[in-house]
Amino acid sequence: MNKLSLNYELKNRYRIIKHVSESNFSNIYLVLYKNRKYIVKECFPLNIVIRDEENKVFTEKYKRKFEMIKNDFMKEAEIIRKFNEESIVQFKDYFKENNTEYMLLEYCEGSSLKQYILENELAEEEILEIFVKIVKAVRKIHEKNVIHRDLKPSNIIVDINNNIKIIDFGSSINISEKNKGYLKWTSGYSPLEMYSLKAENDQKTDIYSLCALLYFMLNKYRPMDSLKRFYYPELIYEDYVSRKIRKIIEKGMNMERKERYENIEELEKELTN
């Protein structure tokens, strides 16, 4: 029993109406409160915890690791709380229950960028228009000294007006922080430094992921994983991708961090010139 049941009320007010998704670290629920929809994210590292008949989440063997993950979960909420931007998911509430932790977030209408790109035929200009909005949103994140570290198509919502919203800050860190005590990466979108606890992560980490995102938006498939690109760094494109955009992607996705764009402003300038 990894998930809470439908109609379960968290905090005696947030009624679960749908199981949205689950990952190795959390469950996502759609809840109803005062006739409005919200998202609840539950800290649930499924490989180390179980849920008892009273819905309490516990572990005997991995107590220390569970506490560390709950601490990171709280840091995620603190990071989201920093933002008051239309293009970034809004924080609403944080609470402890069932021996774990929960955050209440804005419910974002629309579809994932992955779904949107795969279901629509878009010209390069239309794709760039959406991508520049994503870049501007990431600039807002960097202005708060935060690195997102998990920019990928499933973590971006596109609404019916082509406005975007960045969600899921589970891998984010403040720029002054070291890497988290465990590795989290996404094949195709994470640069090589995300595969090491010792490697430095900075704005250039997000720049790699952003340009990998642009690669997907244009080609409709993700780029080769950075571990494989270490041996085969060349990127393969569909014929219709323009030379200018290829150059931008290749600079942003350079395997050498020092060869990428220095910061998000430099990438944005290159795109809009």
Secondary structure, DSSP 8 states (H G I E B T S, - for coil): --S--TT-EETTTEEEEEEEEE-SSEEEEEEEETTEEEEEEEE--TTT-EE-TT--EE-STTHHHHHHHHHHHHHHHHHHHT---TTB--EEEEEEETTEEEEEEE---SEEHHHHHHH----HHHHHHHHHHHHHHHHHHHHTTEE-----GGGEEE-TTS-EEE---TT-EETTS---SS----TTTS-GGGG-SSS---HHHHHHHHHHHHHHHHHSS----HHHHTT-------TTS-HHHHHHHHHHT-SSGGGS-SSHHHHHHHHH-
